[in-house]
Amino acid sequence: MPRPKQNRKISNPPLMQGFKPYGIPRSKLSSVSLLYDEYEAIRLLDYEGLNQDQAAARMNVSRPTLTRIYEQARRTIALALVEGKMIHIEGGNVQFDKEWFRCRRCYKLIGGIENHVRCKDCNSFGNDELIPINSEEK
């Protein structure tokens, strides 16, 4: 019996919830899921330019585990690009550094309930408009 997966540390969730191919209506597209830990591996290795040892330490996983996560992320992104699929960024076995919320109206990310301020695009203001991202963990 395999041991349970350890939570992967994520500093902050992605600004967007996903991507879709240009010019094709959403209703005609199928989708693939990119997990938060796969997104974080891409962000740390390709965007921030960290080496695998540094990225693995930040995510609280071993280097071989990071390599597996990274390879799966690359396969998912390649599949979406080649086959014209939407990418949903969601879920996974992750632990965020703090509580994160997304506004139901403008989809803006808010790090911590105490940092919630009314944005110019929202007509109403209140904590009931916030969707907790941390509770989406699977």
PyMOL commands that place a pseudoatom at each C-alpha (Angstrom):
pseudoatom trace, name=CA, resn=MET, resi=1, chain=A, elem=C, hetatm=0, pos=[0.000, 0.000, 0.000]
pseudoatom trace, name=CA, resn=PRO, resi=2, chain=A, elem=C, hetatm=0, pos=[1.560, 3.355, -1.009]
pseudoatom trace, name=CA, resn=ARG, resi=3, chain=A, elem=C, hetatm=0, pos=[2.013, 6.009, 1.581]
pseudoatom trace, name=CA, resn=PRO, resi=4, chain=A, elem=C, hetatm=0, pos=[-0.271, 9.075, 1.430]
pseudoatom trace, name=CA, resn=LYS, resi=5, chain=A, elem=C, hetatm=0, pos=[0.873, 11.992, -0.724]
pseudoatom trace, name=CA, resn=GLN, resi=6, chain=A, elem=C, hetatm=0, pos=[2.478, 14.849, 1.134]
pseudoatom trace, name=CA, resn=ASN, resi=7, chain=A, elem=C, hetatm=0, pos=[0.965, 18.298, 0.550]
pseudoatom trace, name=CA, resn=ARG, resi=8, chain=A, elem=C, hetatm=0, pos=[2.925, 20.380, -1.935]
pseudoatom trace, name=CA, resn=LYS, resi=9, chain=A, elem=C, hetatm=0, pos=[3.577, 23.982, -0.862]
pseudoatom trace, name=CA, resn=ILE, resi=10, chain=A, elem=C, hetatm=0, pos=[2.221, 26.657, -3.180]
pseudoatom trace, name=CA, resn=SER, resi=11, chain=A, elem=C, hetatm=0, pos=[3.127, 30.289, -2.506]
pseudoatom trace, name=CA, resn=ASN, resi=12, chain=A, elem=C, hetatm=0, pos=[0.089, 31.726, -4.290]
pseudoatom trace, name=CA, resn=PRO, resi=13, chain=A, elem=C, hetatm=0, pos=[-2.553, 30.493, -6.702]
pseudoatom trace, name=CA, resn=PRO, resi=14, chain=A, elem=C, hetatm=0, pos=[-2.503, 31.503, -10.363]
pseudoatom trace, name=CA, resn=LEU, resi=15, chain=A, elem=C, hetatm=0, pos=[-4.094, 34.817, -11.307]
pseudoatom trace, name=CA, resn=MET, resi=16, chain=A, elem=C, hetatm=0, pos=[-6.293, 33.079, -13.859]
pseudoatom trace, name=CA, resn=GLN, resi=17, chain=A, elem=C, hetatm=0, pos=[-8.426, 29.961, -13.611]
pseudoatom trace, name=CA, resn=GLY, resi=18, chain=A, elem=C, hetatm=0, pos=[-7.312, 28.641, -16.989]
pseudoatom trace, name=CA, resn=PHE, resi=19, chain=A, elem=C, hetatm=0, pos=[-6.831, 29.302, -20.696]
pseudoatom trace, name=CA, resn=LYS, resi=20, chain=A, elem=C, hetatm=0, pos=[-8.773, 28.588, -23.862]
pseudoatom trace, name=CA, resn=PRO, resi=21, chain=A, elem=C, hetatm=0, pos=[-7.850, 28.573, -27.541]
pseudoatom trace, name=CA, resn=TYR, resi=22, chain=A, elem=C, hetatm=0, pos=[-8.470, 31.838, -29.354]
pseudoatom trace, name=CA, resn=GLY, resi=23, chain=A, elem=C, hetatm=0, pos=[-11.508, 32.091, -31.624]
pseudoatom trace, name=CA, resn=ILE, resi=24, chain=A, elem=C, hetatm=0, pos=[-13.332, 28.901, -30.598]
pseudoatom trace, name=CA, resn=PRO, resi=25, chain=A, elem=C, hetatm=0, pos=[-16.467, 29.133, -28.439]
pseudoatom trace, name=CA, resn=ARG, resi=26, chain=A, elem=C, hetatm=0, pos=[-16.119, 27.534, -25.034]
pseudoatom trace, name=CA, resn=SER, resi=27, chain=A, elem=C, hetatm=0, pos=[-19.108, 25.283, -25.654]
pseudoatom trace, name=CA, resn=LYS, resi=28, chain=A, elem=C, hetatm=0, pos=[-17.265, 23.557, -28.526]
pseudoatom trace, name=CA, resn=LEU, resi=29, chain=A, elem=C, hetatm=0, pos=[-14.089, 22.826, -26.551]
pseudoatom trace, name=CA, resn=SER, resi=30, chain=A, elem=C, hetatm=0, pos=[-13.074, 19.946, -24.342]
pseudoatom trace, name=CA, resn=SER, resi=31, chain=A, elem=C, hetatm=0, pos=[-10.721, 20.643, -21.468]
pseudoatom trace, name=CA, resn=VAL, resi=32, chain=A, elem=C, hetatm=0, pos=[-7.782, 19.277, -19.503]
pseudoatom trace, name=CA, resn=SER, resi=33, chain=A, elem=C, hetatm=0, pos=[-6.897, 19.952, -15.867]
pseudoatom trace, name=CA, resn=LEU, resi=34, chain=A, elem=C, hetatm=0, pos=[-3.576, 21.386, -14.777]
pseudoatom trace, name=CA, resn=LEU, resi=35, chain=A, elem=C, hetatm=0, pos=[-3.234, 20.865, -11.020]
pseudoatom trace, name=CA, resn=TYR, resi=36, chain=A, elem=C, hetatm=0, pos=[-2.001, 23.659, -8.760]
pseudoatom trace, name=CA, resn=ASP, resi=37, chain=A, elem=C, hetatm=0, pos=[1.236, 21.779, -8.028]
pseudoatom trace, name=CA, resn=GLU, resi=38, chain=A, elem=C, hetatm=0, pos=[1.857, 21.321, -11.767]
pseudoatom trace, name=CA, resn=TYR, resi=39, chain=A, elem=C, hetatm=0, pos=[1.265, 25.051, -12.294]
pseudoatom trace, name=CA, resn=GLU, resi=40, chain=A, elem=C, hetatm=0, pos=[3.663, 25.827, -9.441]
pseudoatom trace, name=CA, resn=ALA, resi=41, chain=A, elem=C, hetatm=0, pos=[6.379, 23.579, -10.925]
pseudoatom trace, name=CA, resn=ILE, resi=42, chain=A, elem=C, hetatm=0, pos=[6.079, 25.381, -14.290]
pseudoatom trace, name=CA, resn=ARG, resi=43, chain=A, elem=C, hetatm=0, pos=[6.140, 28.765, -12.524]
pseudoatom trace, name=CA, resn=LEU, resi=44, chain=A, elem=C, hetatm=0, pos=[9.197, 28.000, -10.415]
pseudoatom trace, name=CA, resn=LEU, resi=45, chain=A, elem=C, hetatm=0, pos=[11.265, 26.219, -13.083]
pseudoatom trace, name=CA, resn=ASP, resi=46, chain=A, elem=C, hetatm=0, pos=[10.353, 28.053, -16.285]
pseudoatom trace, name=CA, resn=TYR, resi=47, chain=A, elem=C, hetatm=0, pos=[9.134, 31.469, -15.125]
pseudoatom trace, name=CA, resn=GLU, resi=48, chain=A, elem=C, hetatm=0, pos=[11.391, 32.098, -12.116]
pseudoatom trace, name=CA, resn=GLY, resi=49, chain=A, elem=C, hetatm=0, pos=[14.286, 30.080, -13.551]
pseudoatom trace, name=CA, resn=LEU, resi=50, chain=A, elem=C, hetatm=0, pos=[15.059, 28.119, -10.392]
pseudoatom trace, name=CA, resn=ASN, resi=51, chain=A, elem=C, hetatm=0, pos=[16.936, 24.844, -10.640]
pseudoatom trace, name=CA, resn=GLN, resi=52, chain=A, elem=C, hetatm=0, pos=[15.094, 21.661, -9.679]
pseudoatom trace, name=CA, resn=ASP, resi=53, chain=A, elem=C, hetatm=0, pos=[16.672, 21.407, -6.228]
pseudoatom trace, name=CA, resn=GLN, resi=54, chain=A, elem=C, hetatm=0, pos=[15.600, 24.954, -5.325]
pseudoatom trace, name=CA, resn=ALA, resi=55, chain=A, elem=C, hetatm=0, pos=[12.084, 24.471, -6.713]
pseudoatom trace, name=CA, resn=ALA, resi=56, chain=A, elem=C, hetatm=0, pos=[11.685, 21.135, -4.912]
pseudoatom trace, name=CA, resn=ALA, resi=57, chain=A, elem=C, hetatm=0, pos=[12.683, 22.757, -1.618]
pseudoatom trace, name=CA, resn=ARG, resi=58, chain=A, elem=C, hetatm=0, pos=[10.134, 25.559, -2.119]
pseudoatom trace, name=CA, resn=MET, resi=59, chain=A, elem=C, hetatm=0, pos=[7.378, 23.045, -2.838]
pseudoatom trace, name=CA, resn=ASN, resi=60, chain=A, elem=C, hetatm=0, pos=[8.393, 20.760, 0.057]
pseudoatom trace, name=CA, resn=VAL, resi=61, chain=A, elem=C, hetatm=0, pos=[8.896, 17.710, -2.208]
pseudoatom trace, name=CA, resn=SER, resi=62, chain=A, elem=C, hetatm=0, pos=[11.888, 15.654, -3.303]
pseudoatom trace, name=CA, resn=ARG, resi=63, chain=A, elem=C, hetatm=0, pos=[13.659, 16.483, -6.552]
pseudoatom trace, name=CA, resn=PRO, resi=64, chain=A, elem=C, hetatm=0, pos=[12.454, 13.271, -8.281]
pseudoatom trace, name=CA, resn=THR, resi=65, chain=A, elem=C, hetatm=0, pos=[8.870, 14.089, -7.250]
pseudoatom trace, name=CA, resn=LEU, resi=66, chain=A, elem=C, hetatm=0, pos=[9.242, 17.601, -8.657]
pseudoatom trace, name=CA, resn=THR, resi=67, chain=A, elem=C, hetatm=0, pos=[10.505, 16.097, -11.924]
pseudoatom trace, name=CA, resn=ARG, resi=68, chain=A, elem=C, hetatm=0, pos=[7.421, 13.872, -12.159]
pseudoatom trace, name=CA, resn=ILE, resi=69, chain=A, elem=C, hetatm=0, pos=[5.106, 16.813, -11.424]
pseudoatom trace, name=CA, resn=TYR, resi=70, chain=A, elem=C, hetatm=0, pos=[6.906, 18.962, -14.017]
pseudoatom trace, name=CA, resn=GLU, resi=71, chain=A, elem=C, hetatm=0, pos=[6.761, 16.250, -16.702]
pseudoatom trace, name=CA, resn=GLN, resi=72, chain=A, elem=C, hetatm=0, pos=[3.026, 15.772, -16.154]
pseudoatom trace, name=CA, resn=ALA, resi=73, chain=A, elem=C, hetatm=0, pos=[2.496, 19.550, -16.395]
pseudoatom trace, name=CA, resn=ARG, resi=74, chain=A, elem=C, hetatm=0, pos=[4.406, 19.691, -19.680]
pseudoatom trace, name=CA, resn=ARG, resi=75, chain=A, elem=C, hetatm=0, pos=[2.380, 16.779, -21.101]
pseudoatom trace, name=CA, resn=THR, resi=76, chain=A, elem=C, hetatm=0, pos=[-0.893, 18.448, -20.103]
pseudoatom trace, name=CA, resn=ILE, resi=77, chain=A, elem=C, hetatm=0, pos=[0.084, 21.792, -21.654]
pseudoatom trace, name=CA, resn=ALA, resi=78, chain=A, elem=C, hetatm=0, pos=[1.352, 20.108, -24.821]
pseudoatom trace, name=CA, resn=LEU, resi=79, chain=A, elem=C, hetatm=0, pos=[-1.896, 18.154, -25.159]
pseudoatom trace, name=CA, resn=ALA, resi=80, chain=A, elem=C, hetatm=0, pos=[-3.921, 21.351, -24.815]
pseudoatom trace, name=CA, resn=LEU, resi=81, chain=A, elem=C, hetatm=0, pos=[-1.805, 23.220, -27.385]
pseudoatom trace, name=CA, resn=VAL, resi=82, chain=A, elem=C, hetatm=0, pos=[-1.674, 20.434, -29.973]
pseudoatom trace, name=CA, resn=GLU, resi=83, chain=A, elem=C, hetatm=0, pos=[-5.298, 19.293, -29.669]
pseudoatom trace, name=CA, resn=GLY, resi=84, chain=A, elem=C, hetatm=0, pos=[-6.812, 22.749, -29.026]
pseudoatom trace, name=CA, resn=LYS, resi=85, chain=A, elem=C, hetatm=0, pos=[-8.220, 22.067, -25.554]
pseudoatom trace, name=CA, resn=MET, resi=86, chain=A, elem=C, hetatm=0, pos=[-9.019, 24.444, -22.709]
pseudoatom trace, name=CA, resn=ILE, resi=87, chain=A, elem=C, hetatm=0, pos=[-6.803, 24.308, -19.621]
pseudoatom trace, name=CA, resn=HIS, resi=88, chain=A, elem=C, hetatm=0, pos=[-8.468, 24.507, -16.189]
pseudoatom trace, name=CA, resn=ILE, resi=89, chain=A, elem=C, hetatm=0, pos=[-6.061, 25.193, -13.320]
pseudoatom trace, name=CA, resn=GLU, resi=90, chain=A, elem=C, hetatm=0, pos=[-7.522, 23.573, -10.217]
pseudoatom trace, name=CA, resn=GLY, resi=91, chain=A, elem=C, hetatm=0, pos=[-7.169, 21.138, -7.360]
pseudoatom trace, name=CA, resn=GLY, resi=92, chain=A, elem=C, hetatm=0, pos=[-4.385, 18.836, -6.325]
pseudoatom trace, name=CA, resn=ASN, resi=93, chain=A, elem=C, hetatm=0, pos=[-2.769, 17.871, -3.064]
pseudoatom trace, name=CA, resn=VAL, resi=94, chain=A, elem=C, hetatm=0, pos=[-1.525, 21.338, -2.111]
pseudoatom trace, name=CA, resn=GLN, resi=95, chain=A, elem=C, hetatm=0, pos=[-1.091, 23.650, 0.835]
pseudoatom trace, name=CA, resn=PHE, resi=96, chain=A, elem=C, hetatm=0, pos=[-1.040, 27.426, 0.331]
pseudoatom trace, name=CA, resn=ASP, resi=97, chain=A, elem=C, hetatm=0, pos=[1.135, 29.732, 2.434]
pseudoatom trace, name=CA, resn=LYS, resi=98, chain=A, elem=C, hetatm=0, pos=[-1.980, 31.637, 3.566]
pseudoatom trace, name=CA, resn=GLU, resi=99, chain=A, elem=C, hetatm=0, pos=[-5.726, 31.780, 2.932]
pseudoatom trace, name=CA, resn=TRP, resi=100, chain=A, elem=C, hetatm=0, pos=[-6.625, 32.836, -0.612]
pseudoatom trace, name=CA, resn=PHE, resi=101, chain=A, elem=C, hetatm=0, pos=[-9.964, 34.013, -1.966]
pseudoatom trace, name=CA, resn=ARG, resi=102, chain=A, elem=C, hetatm=0, pos=[-11.303, 34.893, -5.420]
pseudoatom trace, name=CA, resn=CYS, resi=103, chain=A, elem=C, hetatm=0, pos=[-14.017, 37.504, -5.999]
pseudoatom trace, name=CA, resn=ARG, resi=104, chain=A, elem=C, hetatm=0, pos=[-17.168, 35.997, -7.558]
pseudoatom trace, name=CA, resn=ARG, resi=105, chain=A, elem=C, hetatm=0, pos=[-17.711, 39.114, -9.665]
pseudoatom trace, name=CA, resn=CYS, resi=106, chain=A, elem=C, hetatm=0, pos=[-14.308, 40.227, -10.979]
pseudoatom trace, name=CA, resn=TYR, resi=107, chain=A, elem=C, hetatm=0, pos=[-12.256, 37.043, -10.200]
pseudoatom trace, name=CA, resn=LYS, resi=108, chain=A, elem=C, hetatm=0, pos=[-9.547, 39.100, -8.500]
pseudoatom trace, name=CA, resn=LEU, resi=109, chain=A, elem=C, hetatm=0, pos=[-7.311, 37.168, -6.070]
pseudoatom trace, name=CA, resn=ILE, resi=110, chain=A, elem=C, hetatm=0, pos=[-7.224, 38.281, -2.442]
pseudoatom trace, name=CA, resn=GLY, resi=111, chain=A, elem=C, hetatm=0, pos=[-4.543, 37.001, -0.082]
pseudoatom trace, name=CA, resn=GLY, resi=112, chain=A, elem=C, hetatm=0, pos=[-6.228, 36.850, 3.323]
pseudoatom trace, name=CA, resn=ILE, resi=113, chain=A, elem=C, hetatm=0, pos=[-9.674, 38.104, 4.301]
pseudoatom trace, name=CA, resn=GLU, resi=114, chain=A, elem=C, hetatm=0, pos=[-8.122, 41.143, 5.995]
pseudoatom trace, name=CA, resn=ASN, resi=115, chain=A, elem=C, hetatm=0, pos=[-6.844, 42.375, 2.599]
pseudoatom trace, name=CA, resn=HIS, resi=116, chain=A, elem=C, hetatm=0, pos=[-10.297, 42.424, 0.995]
pseudoatom trace, name=CA, resn=VAL, resi=117, chain=A, elem=C, hetatm=0, pos=[-11.108, 45.905, -0.279]
pseudoatom trace, name=CA, resn=ARG, resi=118, chain=A, elem=C, hetatm=0, pos=[-13.792, 47.000, -2.696]
pseudoatom trace, name=CA, resn=CYS, resi=119, chain=A, elem=C, hetatm=0, pos=[-12.486, 46.943, -6.251]
pseudoatom trace, name=CA, resn=LYS, resi=120, chain=A, elem=C, hetatm=0, pos=[-13.639, 49.429, -8.878]
pseudoatom trace, name=CA, resn=ASP, resi=121, chain=A, elem=C, hetatm=0, pos=[-15.309, 46.715, -10.984]
pseudoatom trace, name=CA, resn=CYS, resi=122, chain=A, elem=C, hetatm=0, pos=[-17.595, 45.373, -8.240]
pseudoatom trace, name=CA, resn=ASN, resi=123, chain=A, elem=C, hetatm=0, pos=[-20.989, 46.980, -7.542]
pseudoatom trace, name=CA, resn=SER, resi=124, chain=A, elem=C, hetatm=0, pos=[-21.461, 45.426, -4.107]
pseudoatom trace, name=CA, resn=PHE, resi=125, chain=A, elem=C, hetatm=0, pos=[-18.972, 44.746, -1.359]
pseudoatom trace, name=CA, resn=GLY, resi=126, chain=A, elem=C, hetatm=0, pos=[-18.937, 42.020, 1.255]
pseudoatom trace, name=CA, resn=ASN, resi=127, chain=A, elem=C, hetatm=0, pos=[-17.204, 38.840, 2.314]
pseudoatom trace, name=CA, resn=ASP, resi=128, chain=A, elem=C, hetatm=0, pos=[-20.030, 36.734, 0.854]
pseudoatom trace, name=CA, resn=GLU, resi=129, chain=A, elem=C, hetatm=0, pos=[-18.722, 37.533, -2.651]
pseudoatom trace, name=CA, resn=LEU, resi=130, chain=A, elem=C, hetatm=0, pos=[-15.436, 35.716, -1.900]
pseudoatom trace, name=CA, resn=ILE, resi=131, chain=A, elem=C, hetatm=0, pos=[-14.789, 32.121, -2.946]
pseudoatom trace, name=CA, resn=PRO, resi=132, chain=A, elem=C, hetatm=0, pos=[-12.162, 30.421, -0.752]
pseudoatom trace, name=CA, resn=ILE, resi=133, chain=A, elem=C, hetatm=0, pos=[-9.496, 28.860, -2.948]
pseudoatom trace, name=CA, resn=ASN, resi=134, chain=A, elem=C, hetatm=0, pos=[-7.948, 26.822, -0.130]
pseudoatom trace, name=CA, resn=SER, resi=135, chain=A, elem=C, hetatm=0, pos=[-11.142, 24.791, 0.236]
pseudoatom trace, name=CA, resn=GLU, resi=136, chain=A, elem=C, hetatm=0, pos=[-10.877, 23.693, -3.437]
pseudoatom trace, name=CA, resn=GLU, resi=137, chain=A, elem=C, hetatm=0, pos=[-7.964, 21.442, -2.495]
pseudoatom trace, name=CA, resn=LYS, resi=138, chain=A, elem=C, hetatm=0, pos=[-8.503, 17.778, -3.323]
for i in range(1, 138): cmd.bond("trace and resi %d" % i, "trace and resi %d" % (i + 1))
show_as sticks, trace
zoom trace
